[in-house]
Amino acid sequence: MDFAVIDAALVTKLLLLLLIGMGPKIALVPFLEKTQKFDAETKVKIGRQMVLTALVTALILFATGALLMRLLHITGGAVAVAGGIILALLAIKMASGPTEKHGEDLGLPVDPEEIAIFPLAIPYLLNPVGITVVIIASGEVVSVASAALVAVLILLVAAFDYLVFTNTDALAKRMKPASLIVSEVVFGILLTAVAVQLVVTGLVKLGIITASVAH
């Protein structure tokens, strides 16, 4: 990301990356699965806590990401490769379809506040793409205006998440289970491709491969 010039292309690219990395799509199916036995009020509380946790975490990572990279002696390339690997694991699980047995399926007690934070807020809502984008952006912003742009876009995506996850009952009535599963598998495949691209981008940044090979 080049923050030297703030234009429509940069804003669009950053917004799309944040929608993938912090938008509702990846977290929606897990949210519906894990909250299906709760009443509407509890679902809203879980959704609110989930979005707030993801938002605060993203802002903290953005504020401290550059410092953390310096302290740990890691580069943006290394962050991209790591994010790509973790995203690939998550995406492959999505593409494989719903095969896991969750704690609530096994009759174990479920703490709404606990699942709101993990795994719903992290790593589903704020997923490896979002974490990678925020940390790399933290190290690459060059002005107050560019930093403000990233922060505003994070807040914008979080506001969209809030609208979605505090109104899931209304959304669930319009969505068929079969279509959700199909979209989950398809999106899992697309995310696997995003994960591969993250790894490739990281390898280019690290100088392991050239940009011509990556294309």
Secondary structure, DSSP 8 states (H G I E B T S, - for coil): ---SS--HHHHHHHHHHHHHHHSSHHHHHHHHHHHTTS-HHHHHHHHHHHHHHHHHHHHHHHHHHHHHHHHHT--HHHHHHHHHHHHHHHHHHHHT-S----TTTTT----HHHHIIIIIIIIIIS-HHHHHHHHHHHHH--SHHHHHHHHHHHHHHHHHHHHHHTSHHHHHHH--HHHHHHHHHHHHHHHHHHHHHHHHHHHHHTTSS-HHHH-
